[in-house]
């Protein structure tokens, strides 16, 4: 008898739909699997046979042929165990083929017949829904993750026998009722958290007015930020609080982010969705593959895991040069292409990069009494942040040592909520201005679009002309100053870029001319 | 008569290059040999036995033997081509017997027999001053080195220094376009730019001043050459000016040499807190001249007063807020937060003033968010 079951696997972030076909016929007892299978899929045969046996089902000794189609796609991962088992059971008449029509089945089997969780459920189900397949049976542990997609009918199974029970129930009671029941009983109300995880708040940072302001501008216009300061001045502390002033997550963004985490296998029953903006701090010993994603079968790197949030590169000058260089293209395009001979993979990477570094190898420059670094050493140290990467950083601010007076001051500092309100307002203005554009923030729009909205008054024009000459701006830094000035104007709700906005943008400009190159 | 002698010496140049390059014979012996053999050509073509005989009249047998050996060995190894190559690069040779050999060096305890020169030599009769100091200097030191270098050179004094990082280079950069000119004394061969980052200054010195070295062209900058180089710096200078020096630093050794050679030493005082001014402050305590301002230094050196008047800093007239910010700054870097706390201006106002002061070149941002007063 022949049966077929729908399943899927992941290629990067894309789902590939696979039909699992089983045929049971006369011949020598044999379990044969074909369809361009990786070794973990071939091993599936043993798991399936044993799991079926241990679930108390006797399968007559006949010739079984399994085919995973389309045959030209390489099949990988352990998620085919459950669909293979279902197909075998259907082919043997244990369950009815009818009950499996247009049902997506995914799951790994253990020898005792238990169903184990698999990564990537979220992107697979999202794509399945797009293709009109709205019913699925997935591991119990992935059930919550699957349920976060509205309109998807999900049954979670923890054992192979449960799958059989459900199938029998469908046969008896009719599919509509069973699926609907499951849907209603398991419906979960998901609310996006209003705040980033953790209890950090900007009000805990005393002083550092300029740094906080730079962080606010960075988030408001999606500008990448470079913090320069001596050790212990609070660079990490500031960076950690940056996610707290991001605008709230929308449900779409939340799914977008969760998709990446799903592919990376970071979602579980307790945390079926990523409900807060990610903050990823990367250690400077990170490899290129871990940062931007990679591997033989590419998985998302830290850059993609911080999609929609903030990527923090502490001690940026200590990173290997080629690792930092790898950030260039993704920072420009907000996504990363990885090409392997199996195909090309795209992971999202729309993140605000916050880099922190010391002003010199010992960290004390320009305190001449403490700093013992020679000019050459300082130049070499700063030179480790390559120019092309620096080009993608719009804002640069010094994080000075905290003075005792500001440590003990009791003045109330602004809370993250207050700052966030301003950020949100500025983002709204930008959204309206760049309506219809793909990118809708000052830090991300094309230069052409930017220039359409950066009309300067004569005073401002004069100022930019003079600063171009005397402060040795390059063409690129000129646009960076304008981008930042536009964001500052938006933060104040000003239609035009005023002279004061330019001043502030100039103060926060990156020092590529003086230090770098 | 005198002219004829000069002429002879010029014709002798190839052989002087040969003689100057002999390794193993000290400066003193070379100068003594020069008295014996004013023409190096003679020395080159003299028979070995005859040479030994003449040397024995002067020195002990052993010494005469060694020197003869070295001269014979030197003849065998000698190639004219390399001299042609050096000359093509513009490297000239000045030796003790020549009229143009700097008189100041004749008076030090161990004058070099030969100097290799690119560019000019210090003019005879022109006053000279050495500016030396720490390689790893502060912005304060660098600024004053440049100011003093400029003011001295404009007053017609030649500035001598070692083209090292930091103070040396700053002093020479300041002096490069003045009428006094500036001369770099290297510890390597004159055709080797060390340190490399001073390439620009090196080229300027070749054009507008001069580069001198005792070492043969092509010699690498070895540590052992530098103390000898320092004696030339102080030897070529009438006064030695120390800008910044840590305690136990090389610049203080130069100061000691200057005192031994009977030169005046001036030091730029600095903050008691500053490590880099300790050496200078101690020199002042020990009796070195104190530099209260570049202009007063000129007066002390008895340079005519006109200059002084011209060079006194014109008072900068600024608007009130700008003045507040400007006067808050000095040559010690201050962070923007510090300036904010001290001036008590509003943030937008402060930013406006900082940007406009920086655009006018009145102040300078030397590290992100750290400002100092700019060069005048």
Interface residues (C-beta under 8 A of the other chain):
Chain A: X207 X208 X209 X210 X213 X228 X359 X365 X366 X367 X368 X369 X372 X373 X374 X375 X376 X396 X397 X398 X400 X403 X463 X466 X467 X470 X471 X499 X500 X502 X503 X504 X506 X507 X511 X514
Chain B: X135 X136 X138 X139 X165 X166 X195 X197 X273 X274 X275 X276 X332 X333 X335 X336 X337 X338 X340 X347 X348 X351 X352 X354 X355 X358 X359 X360 X361 X365 X366 X367 X368 X369 X370
